[in-house]
Amino acid sequence: MKKLITLLTVVILTMAIIVGCSPSSSKDSDTIKVGINYELSGGVASYGQSSVEGIELAIEEINNAGGINGKKIEAVKYDNKSKEDEAMTLTTRLTTQDKVLVVMGPATSGAFKATIPVATQNKIPVASGSATADDVTVDASGAVREYAFRICYNDSYQGTAMANYALNNLNKQKAVIIMDSSSDYGKGLAENFYRTFEAGGGTIVAQEAYVKGDTDFNAIITKIKGLDFDVIYIPGYYEEAGLIIKQTRDQGINVPILGADGFDSPELAELAGESALSDVYFSNHYSSLDEDPIVQDFIESFKKKYNKEPDAFNALGYDLARFVVDGISRAEKLDGESVKNALAATTDFSGVTGSFSVDENHNPVKAIVVIELQNGQQYSSERLSMD
């Protein structure tokens, strides 16, 4: 009997120690834990690093201003190495071991989608500033993914907007599409550009494809060089787009080139060369040319902290953190379910990348920015309404 009592005592003490050492929840501590799950190394590290710089600036400002109802934000940050399986694993760690209230990231659509089943299972919202694929927040049947949010517009709108821009703003009628067929991002953009451009009276003269990692596009460019077209659309990321633009200009093709937010990286100019980046237009979320005081204040704060000019992913990360904090501050309780409900109820959020409300599919209702490049520099920007 004494041995049994001793054994039970040991078990009870061990359980007490385990509970005492387990991560405390936000509601019982002086801090509120949030997760950061981004591509800090690997193929699209430029997007992840920029996003996290914006997130960390926002968190620093919020903490300096007193935090959320007196509680400071504690960020738990991991590098998913630009791998979808790693992003999923880290979401499991953040939600089950680190006990965060919400996870920000990843930046890209494929990696972000990989995290959603884990978030749903653990009832912790995940939010991205830049995952643009149409099926990020809704499934194949059109049902909303309850715990997934984004603050950027989707590929359908980007592709549609750029087709309309080519037709109506640039007065172009004959397009060639050179698309990234290895990503949902590239395929979604191409499909919507194609459909909208032809519906608007334009003609898609040719559609060519490449896959991520390709570096020599001269065969494609030689193939289209003899065709009659007046604009090129490249739905893809900067790594390949920069090389395509360079090789296109090297072969003497000087028609306007259009792209999407995947163009937004300092490495685009390094790959293409500044002289090749003229008459280049891409859809984006933010432009430093915007004179809105919110934008200019952000630019000043960012430059003070990082000693460089911010890009759109910096701005999206900054807005994402403030969007998440806004939701947490309005949540009925400090748990995932309550934060999810608060994020879904967001209206008239005012950010660097525009003002928006969250719709029934957890997407923002906001305007798009089209940026014009001349000699590798932003020359002009225009915000186009979704109406």
C-alpha angles and dihedrals in degrees: 000000000000089000090052092050091047091050092050090049091053091049093050092048091048092051090049091052092049092050091046092052096045118105111276119236121246092248092060100044140060092249137060114222120219127177128233113198109173145147100261094157135019133049101335099029090129090069095044096046092049092047092051092049088058093045093051093048090053093047091049091052093046093049091048088053092054103278123244111335090329096315118114120228115246112199120206106200130195136172114231090191091228090290123130095211091050090050090054093047092050092050088055090051094047095048101039105030107022092039096216121178095223137000123226116206167324104200100217126067099237095050092044093051090052089062098050099082090053092048091049093048091052095037094235118135120238122201133187131195095204113021099122105171113124094236096053095098100022130047129229091278092052095253115143118252097237099212100036124095138168135185098204127081119256133253094258090062095043093051092044093047094050093048089053090045091054092049102039107026101032096029093226122157108175119058138182118203120208103186141185100239093182096070135060086225095060095041094049094049093047094048094052094043090050094049096044096043093053093042088055093055099267128124128231101218095187142350118208128181140211134174132234112280097030113135106175113067099159093109090058092044093048089050094054096037094088094049127099108247138133105200139031125211118201112188103189147081128298096254093071098021092061092054093044091053092048094049092044092054091043088059091053100255106142104169118127114281121213130198145156138249090293086079091066105104134101086235091069090075092043091055099039100032120238094261091060092053099080124116088018118142128183137175115244145160101239143016128199087219090070108111095203108131090231089058095044093047089052092050091051093049093046094050090048092054101037104021093230141085115274122239129208094272089054088053093046091050090050092050092044092057092047091047091052093046091048089054093047091050090054097042117118090225136006096257134104096255093053093045090049090054092048093050091050090053095053114136131177096000108178115213145156091261092050141284118292149162123215114249129213091275094053092254125128120249100221145131126267127234123219114200124200119210124204119180089349095304132105104260102173142348134204129193112218120200120233089226 
